[in-house]
């Protein structure tokens, strides 16, 4: 195995060490976020205070289905679990059900199949928490999870990386680390995530290098894949080392999260079931997400796909709550449709948005947080990439999602993470975050005296009211070009992807990782070295 650990500390671009400046020096003393226009604009402008780190959604969630419709979907999902059941491919999960819920299940060991009594499901719903705190490395990066709180995460699980310089290619640890750096820089990225696969690292050791990179490059809550008991145990131990936690303290509160995907239709495989049980036993949250594409792995009707999604979630919820009552579980929803002529997944469609609204209703029915996605199927950073992603984001935002995966950089139906699209998406996310900022309507905001000063037929450019506010009155995009056509042409006709390319490079050139105690860093390195020498942990298949 090649030793790629040096990529964590290496400057993203050669010669950048002397040019770096501490981004955090531009943060107001009160710790609130500032807008990121300074990345592309003047450093001398006054900081415009906003809070992008702790977003609270002020919009009432859209209800696309009536309460009776939602109740019917829920009841049919319970019927699916009672009469059709789920295949559970991990024997230990069947043993758990047999031991702790014998009266509530019917198990066929030969087929590894289980039917669930609706009373057992109701009991699991009753113990699942509605909200918790996901702790980062600092108080500033810890997050409320649930209620009206909003968490955004970048692209996850893409095997490829793409940028204008190198095109599409297999992801590496350096590519993954660069996305971590961008996520640490931008306040609208609230957690670290699986971003792109570090395919230059063998799968037995990849989790060690990627988890170390998250913990060294960021103080935001990390992600650890569920690819077998050994990999989960390694990841959690590394989080305990980095955060200075005993095993008891770690198990008492959430510090790391993961995604659990079902094998739709109606199957949970071995690594996912093991992950549910391992995370629940340690009190760490899972985003339990059926992969229900309507017309392919789920019924072609959206209500039918929602029934299957809900049933698969509830089955995983039962496993989690039997392992440890009160273990944190987030309702994951990924229902969309496919292109019926090709079978290819489609995202950002009207059906995708409608399913998102309904998923929020179903999550609120069982009173757990809800995860959605900001996905698209575009192959390049073009208009399709923007309107599909924005459609998906509006489905999540207006539907009341608490966690939105793939909100920045997702391309090609999840096969590629794009550096330029990451920046485009950050611009969109910051504008959505602006809509979530608290509004003010005091006497000065109502501006009656300013209107008295101007009178009829005048203008407000030169009034004292405007002069006092003009530098901070409005959100100013850091990516858009607002010059007129002639000026834009004279400046080289630079289009959005090219501007985005320059911005992400500048951010990486200037990036400095957060401070980490040297003894903690050495302990992390020693752990990775020891586990590597021991052979790592091959993924569970």
Steps between C-alpha positions, in 0.01 A plus 500: 500500500633843410534735797275792409480655845727787402225634275319621811768756581631570153384836356232447241720674240879532495646824631184582693647488851620861500178629343264348753306726731281399789143505374375501858658838551216646292236358734329748737606479862160364601564183297211552256553432133579762241411482137776366277510774241856572610615186320444672171466865597656776703650413837436856622122485490326494836392156614131430454393295798291194429469162663539219251616248759182461700218521252139488613240453227231769540266357235199290579553158337306434181235230537447336161281221640215529749524352848277215382735430209803491730317273743417267211864486389607424857234233546590333169868501597407317822303254290808444281708418808229274644414305186801533268783573742869569431801287415765557770831352386691525829436202731581711807212732413259206486639381834437846646138491383451146626650583840342838567177493301400137461129577534519778241674326211468198275840381376590264217867422566554315173386799297634749757162664489303674772145627539436773757196547721374857490509516879876442488534782248292733718725425796810588295341827386424587863865472613668677206607856594359803318814714540860483620828692481768380259827610659789638301852569619393838639182653635486711184478192276252302711154478346140460609351210303120500463216745551537784248880484500676456164827318427658496154760250379703478178499231231532150641630168369600607150768274345627780276622859529478762228637849438572715197873428521505121524155396380326195645726245670500254792499670837810500722569581865628840392176568312296390799714716731454802275123472527543472878697826489223670306240368744701633793532841332135562413259545790203364302673163503417384850656153518765297328380212284605217271552734199709307241658157537876495566563225246877527531470344848420129539154441645646332811679825590289769331281563804809570711643761264168668422393520864837641601474763227155608622621535857821686412356734236174591673324543833160428345325171586653210302352211305606134516374244248332177614718251317536243774542484875876551485482816291229651720697418815815660353313815397334543838829448685662770286216740584549424870874572468445827314229623736669380820210277599478191713293215360230579755487869407493415130206262544310766695463752213519512116841586350504318164230403252449268205255414222319166486355406159254218451527270199161584361265332465465369857854380576757607760845355433770391743716817523194725532342289775833476681531877470154560645585283799851641552391862482197440723710315760733801515221760503609655169248618237419332171331648195289198407428545130313260269614525137156506344501610137143494379458273199819301569563393863160625614146519356451738210242701695641752747261394782608137445867597509435695820334195657809292424737774620307531825488124559874460443576788734276359772667158478842659555357712780386185682853350479648824634260536792525133599878541510475809720172677575541870436777461244487800261355423155429745219232419240685482171309557178638454150183430304515629145413362158690347211503584132260234376664479156846425641457404866748771603437676834350847482532769768367850546178394326146597603454142626821530705377823660151363566651192664722724712201696629323176586810354665511797733138434592576133570804584714295744705229235541751271675669801666861457389730736303493476121784477246458606135744559211608772258553278197522536123576286196695760300836402351658845507460832679223635282144628530369146556735456795363818656128458446492134600702565817294803589176307448627229734614759755162671496337162558724455804471857627127550457439144617678572830806275468737497798796352313568541128763273348669567163427872533827610337700346216275205403504418127404223260248332730760465773781353292711816510592775742569825317722773642339772289148386577591500870560875475183558295301310761657696785373818336149353482518375858614834634206666330264242652667559836429870459131420469522324836653800679277673757319804361491842662216749472581787736445872449823543305414204276162650417692807369223757535743786567707401196187520287424841653849618405474383140141597436331438167702428188844492663741213564653335804861453387638795694280506809660455841277195551658334196854619572484349847402160361609459139809289568313239705136535392485213250654162441777541247585186301862393491464302175260698280622764257265802498687706245325595176561310180762740362700501822469122535627459144792735557591301811532182295141363494578278799209265569381357829700171497825687431430748782420208730827331402699806608312524830552143620869522415532822699324348799731199498811714457409703808367216713647429841371205703368562850749471782536153651696412809822331389452215745154432357637507147773256596246269664292500180806429288610222734157339486493509119852361481418215741175405327672517162775266620231264630342483154227760542141384476371352173142606420216264583327368189 
